[in-house]
Amino acid sequence: MLRCRDIVRHGEAFVSGEMRGWRRAGFWLHLLFCRYCRRYIRQLRTTRAVSQALPLAEAPAPDELDVLLARILEGAPAQPSAAEKKEGGL
Ligand SMILES: [Zn+2]
C-alpha cells in the first residue's frame, strides 16, 4: 500500500491523469482510507483548476522590462496609473 509521502510525491501525476493502471488504483485505495491525502488531492485539484482558469499574461518587451524593474525598485506600482498612460508613459 502506498504511503502518504507517495501521494504527495506523485499527486500531480494522479490529478493530471498521467498516472494509469495499478499505480492509480493504489492511489484510490490509499485515498479511501486517508482523509489527509484526500484533502491534499482536493487542494491540488483546486489549485490546478484555478491556475488553468487564470488568463496568461504576456511577457513585457525587453525595453519595457527595464522600465518596469526601475519602477519596482523605486517602490512605485508596477502598473502605470491612468494619468501616466495618458501622458505616454509605459
Ligand atoms: Zn495518506
PDB file of the backbone (N, CA, C, O) and the ligand in Angstrom, with CONECT records:
HET     ZN  A 101       1
ATOM      1  N   MET A   1       0.843  -1.185   0.000  1.00  0.00           N
ATOM      2  CA  MET A   1       0.000   0.000   0.000  1.00  0.00           C
ATOM      3  C   MET A   1       0.882   1.240   0.000  1.00  0.00           C
ATOM      4  O   MET A   1       1.936   1.269   0.634  1.00  0.00           O
ATOM      5  N   LEU A   2       0.441   2.245  -0.710  1.00  0.00           N
ATOM      6  CA  LEU A   2       1.189   3.485  -0.801  1.00  0.00           C
ATOM      7  C   LEU A   2       1.160   4.220   0.534  1.00  0.00           C
ATOM      8  O   LEU A   2       0.229   4.081   1.327  1.00  0.00           O
ATOM      9  N   ARG A   3       2.198   4.996   0.752  1.00  0.00           N
ATOM     10  CA  ARG A   3       2.261   5.827   1.954  1.00  0.00           C
ATOM     11  C   ARG A   3       1.864   7.256   1.596  1.00  0.00           C
ATOM     12  O   ARG A   3       1.787   7.626   0.424  1.00  0.00           O
ATOM     13  N   CYS A   4       1.618   8.041   2.630  1.00  0.00           N
ATOM     14  CA  CYS A   4       1.236   9.442   2.413  1.00  0.00           C
ATOM     15  C   CYS A   4       2.308  10.170   1.611  1.00  0.00           C
ATOM     16  O   CYS A   4       1.988  10.995   0.756  1.00  0.00           O
ATOM     17  N   ARG A   5       3.567   9.875   1.878  1.00  0.00           N
ATOM     18  CA  ARG A   5       4.643  10.566   1.147  1.00  0.00           C
ATOM     19  C   ARG A   5       4.604  10.215  -0.343  1.00  0.00           C
ATOM     20  O   ARG A   5       4.995  11.033  -1.176  1.00  0.00           O
ATOM     21  N   ASP A   6       4.134   9.003  -0.690  1.00  0.00           N
ATOM     22  CA  ASP A   6       3.991   8.633  -2.105  1.00  0.00           C
ATOM     23  C   ASP A   6       2.886   9.463  -2.764  1.00  0.00           C
ATOM     24  O   ASP A   6       2.994   9.858  -3.925  1.00  0.00           O
ATOM     25  N   ILE A   7       1.839   9.714  -2.011  1.00  0.00           N
ATOM     26  CA  ILE A   7       0.724  10.511  -2.536  1.00  0.00           C
ATOM     27  C   ILE A   7       1.197  11.931  -2.812  1.00  0.00           C
ATOM     28  O   ILE A   7       0.877  12.515  -3.847  1.00  0.00           O
ATOM     29  N   VAL A   8       1.959  12.477  -1.876  1.00  0.00           N
ATOM     30  CA  VAL A   8       2.459  13.845  -2.053  1.00  0.00           C
ATOM     31  C   VAL A   8       3.429  13.895  -3.238  1.00  0.00           C
ATOM     32  O   VAL A   8       3.371  14.807  -4.063  1.00  0.00           O
ATOM     33  N   ARG A   9       4.312  12.909  -3.307  1.00  0.00           N
ATOM     34  CA  ARG A   9       5.344  12.905  -4.347  1.00  0.00           C
ATOM     35  C   ARG A   9       4.746  12.774  -5.753  1.00  0.00           C
ATOM     36  O   ARG A   9       5.237  13.396  -6.695  1.00  0.00           O
ATOM     37  N   HIS A  10       3.701  11.977  -5.894  1.00  0.00           N
ATOM     38  CA  HIS A  10       3.163  11.700  -7.226  1.00  0.00           C
ATOM     39  C   HIS A  10       1.735  12.215  -7.411  1.00  0.00           C
ATOM     40  O   HIS A  10       1.046  11.817  -8.350  1.00  0.00           O
ATOM     41  N   GLY A  11       1.297  13.089  -6.524  1.00  0.00           N
ATOM     42  CA  GLY A  11      -0.069  13.595  -6.576  1.00  0.00           C
ATOM     43  C   GLY A  11      -0.389  14.338  -7.866  1.00  0.00           C
ATOM     44  O   GLY A  11      -1.499  14.230  -8.386  1.00  0.00           O
ATOM     45  N   GLU A  12       0.572  15.086  -8.380  1.00  0.00           N
ATOM     46  CA  GLU A  12       0.337  15.862  -9.597  1.00  0.00           C
ATOM     47  C   GLU A  12       0.064  14.934 -10.782  1.00  0.00           C
ATOM     48  O   GLU A  12      -0.812  15.214 -11.601  1.00  0.00           O
ATOM     49  N   ALA A  13       0.802  13.845 -10.873  1.00  0.00           N
ATOM     50  CA  ALA A  13       0.571  12.882 -11.962  1.00  0.00           C
ATOM     51  C   ALA A  13      -0.806  12.237 -11.824  1.00  0.00           C
ATOM     52  O   ALA A  13      -1.467  11.959 -12.825  1.00  0.00           O
ATOM     53  N   PHE A  14      -1.230  12.004 -10.602  1.00  0.00           N
ATOM     54  CA  PHE A  14      -2.548  11.439 -10.363  1.00  0.00           C
ATOM     55  C   PHE A  14      -3.646  12.411 -10.786  1.00  0.00           C
ATOM     56  O   PHE A  14      -4.591  12.036 -11.480  1.00  0.00           O
ATOM     57  N   VAL A  15      -3.507  13.653 -10.360  1.00  0.00           N
ATOM     58  CA  VAL A  15      -4.524  14.664 -10.647  1.00  0.00           C
ATOM     59  C   VAL A  15      -4.580  14.989 -12.139  1.00  0.00           C
ATOM     60  O   VAL A  15      -5.659  15.207 -12.690  1.00  0.00           O
ATOM     61  N   SER A  16      -3.424  15.021 -12.786  1.00  0.00           N
ATOM     62  CA  SER A  16      -3.388  15.379 -14.209  1.00  0.00           C
ATOM     63  C   SER A  16      -3.872  14.242 -15.107  1.00  0.00           C
ATOM     64  O   SER A  16      -4.151  14.459 -16.286  1.00  0.00           O
ATOM     65  N   GLY A  17      -3.971  13.045 -14.560  1.00  0.00           N
ATOM     66  CA  GLY A  17      -4.431  11.915 -15.358  1.00  0.00           C
ATOM     67  C   GLY A  17      -3.297  11.157 -16.040  1.00  0.00           C
ATOM     68  O   GLY A  17      -3.540  10.209 -16.787  1.00  0.00           O
ATOM     69  N   GLU A  18      -2.056  11.576 -15.780  1.00  0.00           N
ATOM     70  CA  GLU A  18      -0.910  10.880 -16.368  1.00  0.00           C
ATOM     71  C   GLU A  18      -0.738   9.491 -15.768  1.00  0.00           C
ATOM     72  O   GLU A  18      -0.222   8.587 -16.426  1.00  0.00           O
ATOM     73  N   MET A  19      -1.161   9.321 -14.541  1.00  0.00           N
ATOM     74  CA  MET A  19      -0.978   8.049 -13.850  1.00  0.00           C
ATOM     75  C   MET A  19      -2.085   7.070 -14.257  1.00  0.00           C
ATOM     76  O   MET A  19      -3.264   7.423 -14.274  1.00  0.00           O
ATOM     77  N   ARG A  20      -1.696   5.872 -14.574  1.00  0.00           N
ATOM     78  CA  ARG A  20      -2.657   4.868 -15.041  1.00  0.00           C
ATOM     79  C   ARG A  20      -2.437   3.539 -14.311  1.00  0.00           C
ATOM     80  O   ARG A  20      -1.459   3.359 -13.586  1.00  0.00           O
ATOM     81  N   GLY A  21      -3.350   2.646 -14.520  1.00  0.00           N
ATOM     82  CA  GLY A  21      -3.198   1.255 -14.109  1.00  0.00           C
ATOM     83  C   GLY A  21      -3.200   1.022 -12.614  1.00  0.00           C
ATOM     84  O   GLY A  21      -3.930   1.660 -11.856  1.00  0.00           O
ATOM     85  N   TRP A  22      -2.346   0.073 -12.211  1.00  0.00           N
ATOM     86  CA  TRP A  22      -2.310  -0.355 -10.819  1.00  0.00           C
ATOM     87  C   TRP A  22      -1.852   0.755  -9.888  1.00  0.00           C
ATOM     88  O   TRP A  22      -2.295   0.848  -8.744  1.00  0.00           O
ATOM     89  N   ARG A  23      -0.967   1.586 -10.389  1.00  0.00           N
ATOM     90  CA  ARG A  23      -0.486   2.691  -9.545  1.00  0.00           C
ATOM     91  C   ARG A  23      -1.654   3.624  -9.205  1.00  0.00           C
ATOM     92  O   ARG A  23      -1.787   4.075  -8.067  1.00  0.00           O
ATOM     93  N   ARG A  24      -2.494   3.905 -10.202  1.00  0.00           N
ATOM     94  CA  ARG A  24      -3.663   4.746  -9.963  1.00  0.00           C
ATOM     95  C   ARG A  24      -4.635   4.057  -9.004  1.00  0.00           C
ATOM     96  O   ARG A  24      -5.221   4.696  -8.130  1.00  0.00           O
ATOM     97  N   ALA A  25      -4.792   2.767  -9.178  1.00  0.00           N
ATOM     98  CA  ALA A  25      -5.666   2.010  -8.275  1.00  0.00           C
ATOM     99  C   ALA A  25      -5.132   2.064  -6.848  1.00  0.00           C
ATOM    100  O   ALA A  25      -5.902   2.165  -5.893  1.00  0.00           O
ATOM    101  N   GLY A  26      -3.804   1.996  -6.709  1.00  0.00           N
ATOM    102  CA  GLY A  26      -3.194   2.108  -5.388  1.00  0.00           C
ATOM    103  C   GLY A  26      -3.453   3.466  -4.760  1.00  0.00           C
ATOM    104  O   GLY A  26      -3.663   3.582  -3.553  1.00  0.00           O
ATOM    105  N   PHE A  27      -3.432   4.492  -5.606  1.00  0.00           N
ATOM    106  CA  PHE A  27      -3.753   5.831  -5.118  1.00  0.00           C
ATOM    107  C   PHE A  27      -5.173   5.868  -4.570  1.00  0.00           C
ATOM    108  O   PHE A  27      -5.419   6.339  -3.460  1.00  0.00           O
ATOM    109  N   TRP A  28      -6.099   5.358  -5.377  1.00  0.00           N
ATOM    110  CA  TRP A  28      -7.503   5.369  -4.943  1.00  0.00           C
ATOM    111  C   TRP A  28      -7.681   4.618  -3.636  1.00  0.00           C
ATOM    112  O   TRP A  28      -8.435   5.042  -2.761  1.00  0.00           O
ATOM    113  N   LEU A  29      -6.977   3.495  -3.512  1.00  0.00           N
ATOM    114  CA  LEU A  29      -7.081   2.694  -2.298  1.00  0.00           C
ATOM    115  C   LEU A  29      -6.584   3.496  -1.094  1.00  0.00           C
ATOM    116  O   LEU A  29      -7.215   3.500  -0.037  1.00  0.00           O
ATOM    117  N   HIS A  30      -5.464   4.162  -1.263  1.00  0.00           N
ATOM    118  CA  HIS A  30      -4.936   4.970  -0.162  1.00  0.00           C
ATOM    119  C   HIS A  30      -5.915   6.098   0.191  1.00  0.00           C
ATOM    120  O   HIS A  30      -6.172   6.370   1.364  1.00  0.00           O
ATOM    121  N   LEU A  31      -6.454   6.745  -0.846  1.00  0.00           N
ATOM    122  CA  LEU A  31      -7.369   7.868  -0.600  1.00  0.00           C
ATOM    123  C   LEU A  31      -8.647   7.414   0.097  1.00  0.00           C
ATOM    124  O   LEU A  31      -9.277   8.175   0.833  1.00  0.00           O
ATOM    125  N   LEU A  32      -9.008   6.179  -0.146  1.00  0.00           N
ATOM    126  CA  LEU A  32     -10.197   5.639   0.500  1.00  0.00           C
ATOM    127  C   LEU A  32     -10.056   5.637   2.017  1.00  0.00           C
ATOM    128  O   LEU A  32     -11.031   5.831   2.743  1.00  0.00           O
ATOM    129  N   PHE A  33      -8.821   5.414   2.488  1.00  0.00           N
ATOM    130  CA  PHE A  33      -8.598   5.277   3.922  1.00  0.00           C
ATOM    131  C   PHE A  33      -7.925   6.482   4.574  1.00  0.00           C
ATOM    132  O   PHE A  33      -7.856   6.549   5.801  1.00  0.00           O
ATOM    133  N   CYS A  34      -7.434   7.420   3.797  1.00  0.00           N
ATOM    134  CA  CYS A  34      -6.646   8.518   4.385  1.00  0.00           C
ATOM    135  C   CYS A  34      -7.298   9.861   4.067  1.00  0.00           C
ATOM    136  O   CYS A  34      -7.223  10.351   2.940  1.00  0.00           O
ATOM    137  N   ARG A  35      -7.927  10.434   5.059  1.00  0.00           N
ATOM    138  CA  ARG A  35      -8.604  11.713   4.826  1.00  0.00           C
ATOM    139  C   ARG A  35      -7.623  12.857   4.589  1.00  0.00           C
ATOM    140  O   ARG A  35      -7.959  13.835   3.922  1.00  0.00           O
ATOM    141  N   TYR A  36      -6.416  12.738   5.130  1.00  0.00           N
ATOM    142  CA  TYR A  36      -5.427  13.803   4.935  1.00  0.00           C
ATOM    143  C   TYR A  36      -5.004  13.871   3.469  1.00  0.00           C
ATOM    144  O   TYR A  36      -4.865  14.956   2.904  1.00  0.00           O
ATOM    145  N   CYS A  37      -4.805  12.730   2.873  1.00  0.00           N
ATOM    146  CA  CYS A  37      -4.408  12.715   1.470  1.00  0.00           C
ATOM    147  C   CYS A  37      -5.590  13.074   0.567  1.00  0.00           C
ATOM    148  O   CYS A  37      -5.401  13.685  -0.484  1.00  0.00           O
ATOM    149  N   ARG A  38      -6.794  12.702   0.967  1.00  0.00           N
ATOM    150  CA  ARG A  38      -7.968  13.152   0.200  1.00  0.00           C
ATOM    151  C   ARG A  38      -8.019  14.668   0.180  1.00  0.00           C
ATOM    152  O   ARG A  38      -8.292  15.275  -0.856  1.00  0.00           O
ATOM    153  N   ARG A  39      -7.754  15.280   1.331  1.00  0.00           N
ATOM    154  CA  ARG A  39      -7.741  16.736   1.419  1.00  0.00           C
ATOM    155  C   ARG A  39      -6.618  17.313   0.548  1.00  0.00           C
ATOM    156  O   ARG A  39      -6.806  18.315  -0.141  1.00  0.00           O
ATOM    157  N   TYR A  40      -5.461  16.671   0.589  1.00  0.00           N
ATOM    158  CA  TYR A  40      -4.327  17.142  -0.218  1.00  0.00           C
ATOM    159  C   TYR A  40      -4.655  17.079  -1.717  1.00  0.00           C
ATOM    160  O   TYR A  40      -4.385  18.024  -2.457  1.00  0.00           O
ATOM    161  N   ILE A  41      -5.231  15.972  -2.146  1.00  0.00           N
ATOM    162  CA  ILE A  41      -5.567  15.811  -3.564  1.00  0.00           C
ATOM    163  C   ILE A  41      -6.657  16.811  -3.968  1.00  0.00           C
ATOM    164  O   ILE A  41      -6.631  17.344  -5.078  1.00  0.00           O
ATOM    165  N   ARG A  42      -7.600  17.060  -3.081  1.00  0.00           N
ATOM    166  CA  ARG A  42      -8.639  18.056  -3.354  1.00  0.00           C
ATOM    167  C   ARG A  42      -8.004  19.439  -3.537  1.00  0.00           C
ATOM    168  O   ARG A  42      -8.388  20.192  -4.432  1.00  0.00           O
ATOM    169  N   GLN A  43      -7.038  19.764  -2.688  1.00  0.00           N
ATOM    170  CA  GLN A  43      -6.341  21.057  -2.811  1.00  0.00           C
ATOM    171  C   GLN A  43      -5.551  21.135  -4.121  1.00  0.00           C
ATOM    172  O   GLN A  43      -5.517  22.177  -4.775  1.00  0.00           O
ATOM    173  N   LEU A  44      -4.923  20.029  -4.489  1.00  0.00           N
ATOM    174  CA  LEU A  44      -4.194  20.003  -5.766  1.00  0.00           C
ATOM    175  C   LEU A  44      -5.137  20.259  -6.933  1.00  0.00           C
ATOM    176  O   LEU A  44      -4.823  21.031  -7.839  1.00  0.00           O
ATOM    177  N   ARG A  45      -6.285  19.612  -6.906  1.00  0.00           N
ATOM    178  CA  ARG A  45      -7.268  19.798  -7.989  1.00  0.00           C
ATOM    179  C   ARG A  45      -7.761  21.241  -8.033  1.00  0.00           C
ATOM    180  O   ARG A  45      -7.917  21.819  -9.108  1.00  0.00           O
ATOM    181  N   THR A  46      -8.006  21.815  -6.859  1.00  0.00           N
ATOM    182  CA  THR A  46      -8.459  23.206  -6.812  1.00  0.00           C
ATOM    183  C   THR A  46      -7.385  24.132  -7.346  1.00  0.00           C
ATOM    184  O   THR A  46      -7.678  25.021  -8.145  1.00  0.00           O
ATOM    185  N   THR A  47      -6.159  23.943  -6.922  1.00  0.00           N
ATOM    186  CA  THR A  47      -5.049  24.773  -7.390  1.00  0.00           C
ATOM    187  C   THR A  47      -4.893  24.657  -8.899  1.00  0.00           C
ATOM    188  O   THR A  47      -4.680  25.654  -9.590  1.00  0.00           O
ATOM    189  N   ARG A  48      -5.000  23.450  -9.397  1.00  0.00           N
ATOM    190  CA  ARG A  48      -4.872  23.216 -10.836  1.00  0.00           C
ATOM    191  C   ARG A  48      -6.003  23.925 -11.603  1.00  0.00           C
ATOM    192  O   ARG A  48      -5.764  24.555 -12.633  1.00  0.00           O
ATOM    193  N   ALA A  49      -7.223  23.812 -11.091  1.00  0.00           N
ATOM    194  CA  ALA A  49      -8.367  24.431 -11.763  1.00  0.00           C
ATOM    195  C   ALA A  49      -8.252  25.951 -11.762  1.00  0.00           C
ATOM    196  O   ALA A  49      -8.540  26.601 -12.767  1.00  0.00           O
ATOM    197  N   VAL A  50      -7.834  26.509 -10.641  1.00  0.00           N
ATOM    198  CA  VAL A  50      -7.700  27.967 -10.558  1.00  0.00           C
ATOM    199  C   VAL A  50      -6.594  28.452 -11.479  1.00  0.00           C
ATOM    200  O   VAL A  50      -6.767  29.447 -12.182  1.00  0.00           O
ATOM    201  N   SER A  51      -5.463  27.764 -11.485  1.00  0.00           N
ATOM    202  CA  SER A  51      -4.347  28.213 -12.330  1.00  0.00           C
ATOM    203  C   SER A  51      -4.686  28.082 -13.810  1.00  0.00           C
ATOM    204  O   SER A  51      -4.215  28.881 -14.620  1.00  0.00           O
ATOM    205  N   GLN A  52      -5.486  27.101 -14.174  1.00  0.00           N
ATOM    206  CA  GLN A  52      -5.875  26.955 -15.582  1.00  0.00           C
ATOM    207  C   GLN A  52      -6.926  27.989 -15.975  1.00  0.00           C
ATOM    208  O   GLN A  52      -7.051  28.329 -17.152  1.00  0.00           O
ATOM    209  N   ALA A  53      -7.679  28.489 -15.001  1.00  0.00           N
ATOM    210  CA  ALA A  53      -8.719  29.473 -15.301  1.00  0.00           C
ATOM    211  C   ALA A  53      -8.147  30.877 -15.452  1.00  0.00           C
ATOM    212  O   ALA A  53      -8.779  31.746 -16.053  1.00  0.00           O
ATOM    213  N   LEU A  54      -6.957  31.103 -14.911  1.00  0.00           N
ATOM    214  CA  LEU A  54      -6.352  32.430 -14.993  1.00  0.00           C
ATOM    215  C   LEU A  54      -5.844  32.687 -16.412  1.00  0.00           C
ATOM    216  O   LEU A  54      -5.292  31.790 -17.050  1.00  0.00           O
ATOM    217  N   PRO A  55      -6.032  33.910 -16.902  1.00  0.00           N
ATOM    218  CA  PRO A  55      -5.506  34.222 -18.228  1.00  0.00           C
ATOM    219  C   PRO A  55      -3.986  34.312 -18.187  1.00  0.00           C
ATOM    220  O   PRO A  55      -3.400  34.705 -17.178  1.00  0.00           O
ATOM    221  N   LEU A  56      -3.365  33.945 -19.292  1.00  0.00           N
ATOM    222  CA  LEU A  56      -1.913  34.034 -19.367  1.00  0.00           C
ATOM    223  C   LEU A  56      -1.522  35.488 -19.593  1.00  0.00           C
ATOM    224  O   LEU A  56      -2.092  36.174 -20.442  1.00  0.00           O
ATOM    225  N   ALA A  57      -0.555  35.940 -18.833  1.00  0.00           N
ATOM    226  CA  ALA A  57      -0.069  37.307 -19.001  1.00  0.00           C
ATOM    227  C   ALA A  57       1.023  37.315 -20.070  1.00  0.00           C
ATOM    228  O   ALA A  57       1.843  36.401 -20.157  1.00  0.00           O
ATOM    229  N   GLU A  58       1.006  38.368 -20.877  1.00  0.00           N
ATOM    230  CA  GLU A  58       2.059  38.487 -21.881  1.00  0.00           C
ATOM    231  C   GLU A  58       3.320  39.005 -21.207  1.00  0.00           C
ATOM    232  O   GLU A  58       3.259  39.879 -20.342  1.00  0.00           O
ATOM    233  N   ALA A  59       4.442  38.470 -21.602  1.00  0.00           N
ATOM    234  CA  ALA A  59       5.715  38.939 -21.059  1.00  0.00           C
ATOM    235  C   ALA A  59       6.003  40.322 -21.625  1.00  0.00           C
ATOM    236  O   ALA A  59       5.757  40.576 -22.804  1.00  0.00           O
ATOM    237  N   PRO A  60       6.526  41.219 -20.787  1.00  0.00           N
ATOM    238  CA  PRO A  60       6.846  42.560 -21.301  1.00  0.00           C
ATOM    239  C   PRO A  60       8.016  42.499 -22.273  1.00  0.00           C
ATOM    240  O   PRO A  60       8.860  41.606 -22.206  1.00  0.00           O
ATOM    241  N   ALA A  61       8.042  43.476 -23.179  1.00  0.00           N
ATOM    242  CA  ALA A  61       9.160  43.572 -24.118  1.00  0.00           C
ATOM    243  C   ALA A  61      10.422  43.900 -23.325  1.00  0.00           C
ATOM    244  O   ALA A  61      10.332  44.480 -22.243  1.00  0.00           O
ATOM    245  N   PRO A  62      11.596  43.541 -23.842  1.00  0.00           N
ATOM    246  CA  PRO A  62      12.843  43.770 -23.085  1.00  0.00           C
ATOM    247  C   PRO A  62      13.040  45.218 -22.653  1.00  0.00           C
ATOM    248  O   PRO A  62      13.515  45.462 -21.544  1.00  0.00           O
ATOM    249  N   ASP A  63      12.684  46.196 -23.505  1.00  0.00           N
ATOM    250  CA  ASP A  63      12.873  47.593 -23.096  1.00  0.00           C
ATOM    251  C   ASP A  63      11.863  47.991 -22.016  1.00  0.00           C
ATOM    252  O   ASP A  63      12.172  48.813 -21.153  1.00  0.00           O
ATOM    253  N   GLU A  64      10.672  47.418 -22.058  1.00  0.00           N
ATOM    254  CA  GLU A  64       9.673  47.676 -21.016  1.00  0.00           C
ATOM    255  C   GLU A  64      10.093  47.042 -19.692  1.00  0.00           C
ATOM    256  O   GLU A  64       9.755  47.536 -18.616  1.00  0.00           O
ATOM    257  N   LEU A  65      10.827  45.950 -19.792  1.00  0.00           N
ATOM    258  CA  LEU A  65      11.267  45.247 -18.583  1.00  0.00           C
ATOM    259  C   LEU A  65      12.187  46.124 -17.743  1.00  0.00           C
ATOM    260  O   LEU A  65      12.088  46.125 -16.516  1.00  0.00           O
ATOM    261  N   ASP A  66      13.080  46.871 -18.390  1.00  0.00           N
ATOM    262  CA  ASP A  66      13.986  47.764 -17.661  1.00  0.00           C
ATOM    263  C   ASP A  66      13.198  48.852 -16.942  1.00  0.00           C
ATOM    264  O   ASP A  66      13.477  49.163 -15.784  1.00  0.00           O
ATOM    265  N   VAL A  67      12.216  49.429 -17.626  1.00  0.00           N
ATOM    266  CA  VAL A  67      11.396  50.480 -17.028  1.00  0.00           C
ATOM    267  C   VAL A  67      10.598  49.910 -15.861  1.00  0.00           C
ATOM    268  O   VAL A  67      10.488  50.526 -14.801  1.00  0.00           O
ATOM    269  N   LEU A  68      10.046  48.727 -16.080  1.00  0.00           N
ATOM    270  CA  LEU A  68       9.257  48.067 -15.041  1.00  0.00           C
ATOM    271  C   LEU A  68      10.106  47.775 -13.811  1.00  0.00           C
ATOM    272  O   LEU A  68       9.666  48.000 -12.683  1.00  0.00           O
ATOM    273  N   LEU A  69      11.317  47.275 -14.023  1.00  0.00           N
ATOM    274  CA  LEU A  69      12.220  46.978 -12.912  1.00  0.00           C
ATOM    275  C   LEU A  69      12.572  48.254 -12.150  1.00  0.00           C
ATOM    276  O   LEU A  69      12.628  48.250 -10.920  1.00  0.00           O
ATOM    277  N   ALA A  70      12.811  49.345 -12.881  1.00  0.00           N
ATOM    278  CA  ALA A  70      13.125  50.621 -12.232  1.00  0.00           C
ATOM    279  C   ALA A  70      11.950  51.079 -11.377  1.00  0.00           C
ATOM    280  O   ALA A  70      12.145  51.586 -10.273  1.00  0.00           O
ATOM    281  N   ARG A  71      10.743  50.904 -11.876  1.00  0.00           N
ATOM    282  CA  ARG A  71       9.543  51.304 -11.123  1.00  0.00           C
ATOM    283  C   ARG A  71       9.415  50.487  -9.845  1.00  0.00           C
ATOM    284  O   ARG A  71       9.066  51.012  -8.788  1.00  0.00           O
ATOM    285  N   ILE A  72       9.701  49.193  -9.958  1.00  0.00           N
ATOM    286  CA  ILE A  72       9.592  48.322  -8.784  1.00  0.00           C
ATOM    287  C   ILE A  72      10.627  48.733  -7.741  1.00  0.00           C
ATOM    288  O   ILE A  72      10.322  48.798  -6.550  1.00  0.00           O
ATOM    289  N   LEU A  73      11.856  49.011  -8.193  1.00  0.00           N
ATOM    290  CA  LEU A  73      12.921  49.396  -7.262  1.00  0.00           C
ATOM    291  C   LEU A  73      12.638  50.749  -6.611  1.00  0.00           C
ATOM    292  O   LEU A  73      13.065  50.991  -5.483  1.00  0.00           O
ATOM    293  N   GLU A  74      11.925  51.627  -7.306  1.00  0.00           N
ATOM    294  CA  GLU A  74      11.553  52.925  -6.737  1.00  0.00           C
ATOM    295  C   GLU A  74      10.408  52.792  -5.733  1.00  0.00           C
ATOM    296  O   GLU A  74      10.134  53.710  -4.959  1.00  0.00           O
ATOM    297  N   GLY A  75       9.754  51.651  -5.757  1.00  0.00           N
ATOM    298  CA  GLY A  75       8.610  51.439  -4.879  1.00  0.00           C
ATOM    299  C   GLY A  75       7.317  51.911  -5.498  1.00  0.00           C
ATOM    300  O   GLY A  75       6.284  51.963  -4.831  1.00  0.00           O
ATOM    301  N   ALA A  76       7.369  52.256  -6.777  1.00  0.00           N
ATOM    302  CA  ALA A  76       6.162  52.687  -7.480  1.00  0.00           C
ATOM    303  C   ALA A  76       5.365  51.454  -7.890  1.00  0.00           C
ATOM    304  O   ALA A  76       5.928  50.366  -8.003  1.00  0.00           O
ATOM    305  N   PRO A  77       4.067  51.610  -8.114  1.00  0.00           N
ATOM    306  CA  PRO A  77       3.276  50.478  -8.584  1.00  0.00           C
ATOM    307  C   PRO A  77       3.808  49.973  -9.926  1.00  0.00           C
ATOM    308  O   PRO A  77       4.252  50.764 -10.759  1.00  0.00           O
ATOM    309  N   ALA A  78       3.764  48.683 -10.128  1.00  0.00           N
ATOM    310  CA  ALA A  78       4.277  48.088 -11.365  1.00  0.00           C
ATOM    311  C   ALA A  78       3.471  48.541 -12.571  1.00  0.00           C
ATOM    312  O   ALA A  78       4.012  48.676 -13.668  1.00  0.00           O
ATOM    313  N   GLN A  79       2.195  48.773 -12.374  1.00  0.00           N
ATOM    314  CA  GLN A  79       1.340  49.226 -13.471  1.00  0.00           C
ATOM    315  C   GLN A  79       1.248  50.749 -13.417  1.00  0.00           C
ATOM    316  O   GLN A  79       1.034  51.306 -12.340  1.00  0.00           O
ATOM    317  N   PRO A  80       1.402  51.429 -14.539  1.00  0.00           N
ATOM    318  CA  PRO A  80       1.264  52.880 -14.533  1.00  0.00           C
ATOM    319  C   PRO A  80      -0.183  53.279 -14.254  1.00  0.00           C
ATOM    320  O   PRO A  80      -1.125  52.562 -14.591  1.00  0.00           O
ATOM    321  N   SER A  81      -0.328  54.438 -13.632  1.00  0.00           N
ATOM    322  CA  SER A  81      -1.669  54.928 -13.368  1.00  0.00           C
ATOM    323  C   SER A  81      -2.322  55.369 -14.664  1.00  0.00           C
ATOM    324  O   SER A  81      -1.654  55.463 -15.694  1.00  0.00           O
ATOM    325  N   ALA A  82      -3.621  55.639 -14.628  1.00  0.00           N
ATOM    326  CA  ALA A  82      -4.345  56.070 -15.821  1.00  0.00           C
ATOM    327  C   ALA A  82      -3.778  57.391 -16.333  1.00  0.00           C
ATOM    328  O   ALA A  82      -3.687  57.602 -17.542  1.00  0.00           O
ATOM    329  N   ALA A  83      -3.393  58.291 -15.404  1.00  0.00           N
ATOM    330  CA  ALA A  83      -2.823  59.576 -15.805  1.00  0.00           C
ATOM    331  C   ALA A  83      -1.491  59.375 -16.526  1.00  0.00           C
ATOM    332  O   ALA A  83      -1.212  60.046 -17.520  1.00  0.00           O
ATOM    333  N   GLU A  84      -0.670  58.453 -16.024  1.00  0.00           N
ATOM    334  CA  GLU A  84       0.620  58.186 -16.659  1.00  0.00           C
ATOM    335  C   GLU A  84       0.436  57.588 -18.054  1.00  0.00           C
ATOM    336  O   GLU A  84       1.204  57.878 -18.971  1.00  0.00           O
ATOM    337  N   LYS A  85      -0.582  56.758 -18.199  1.00  0.00           N
ATOM    338  CA  LYS A  85      -0.842  56.153 -19.502  1.00  0.00           C
ATOM    339  C   LYS A  85      -1.205  57.224 -20.518  1.00  0.00           C
ATOM    340  O   LYS A  85      -0.806  57.142 -21.680  1.00  0.00           O
ATOM    341  N   LYS A  86      -1.981  58.256 -20.074  1.00  0.00           N
ATOM    342  CA  LYS A  86      -2.378  59.329 -20.972  1.00  0.00           C
ATOM    343  C   LYS A  86      -1.189  60.160 -21.397  1.00  0.00           C
ATOM    344  O   LYS A  86      -1.136  60.674 -22.514  1.00  0.00           O
ATOM    345  N   GLU A  87      -0.202  60.287 -20.456  1.00  0.00           N
ATOM    346  CA  GLU A  87       0.981  61.083 -20.759  1.00  0.00           C
ATOM    347  C   GLU A  87       1.939  60.346 -21.689  1.00  0.00           C
ATOM    348  O   GLU A  87       2.920  60.932 -22.146  1.00  0.00           O
ATOM    349  N   GLY A  88       1.686  59.128 -21.966  1.00  0.00           N
ATOM    350  CA  GLY A  88       2.553  58.373 -22.865  1.00  0.00           C
ATOM    351  C   GLY A  88       3.637  57.601 -22.138  1.00  0.00           C
ATOM    352  O   GLY A  88       4.654  57.245 -22.733  1.00  0.00           O
ATOM    353  N   GLY A  89       3.431  57.343 -20.872  1.00  0.00           N
ATOM    354  CA  GLY A  89       4.369  56.514 -20.116  1.00  0.00           C
ATOM    355  C   GLY A  89       4.295  55.078 -20.601  1.00  0.00           C
ATOM    356  O   GLY A  89       3.958  54.836 -21.760  1.00  0.00           O
ATOM    357  N   LEU A  90       4.589  54.170 -19.777  1.00  0.00           N
ATOM    358  CA  LEU A  90       4.541  52.759 -20.145  1.00  0.00           C
ATOM    359  C   LEU A  90       3.331  52.449 -20.899  1.00  0.00           C
ATOM    360  O   LEU A  90       3.125  51.301 -21.291  1.00  0.00           O
TER     361      LEU A  90
HETATM  362 ZN    ZN A 101      -2.263   9.494   3.275  1.00  0.00          ZN2+
END
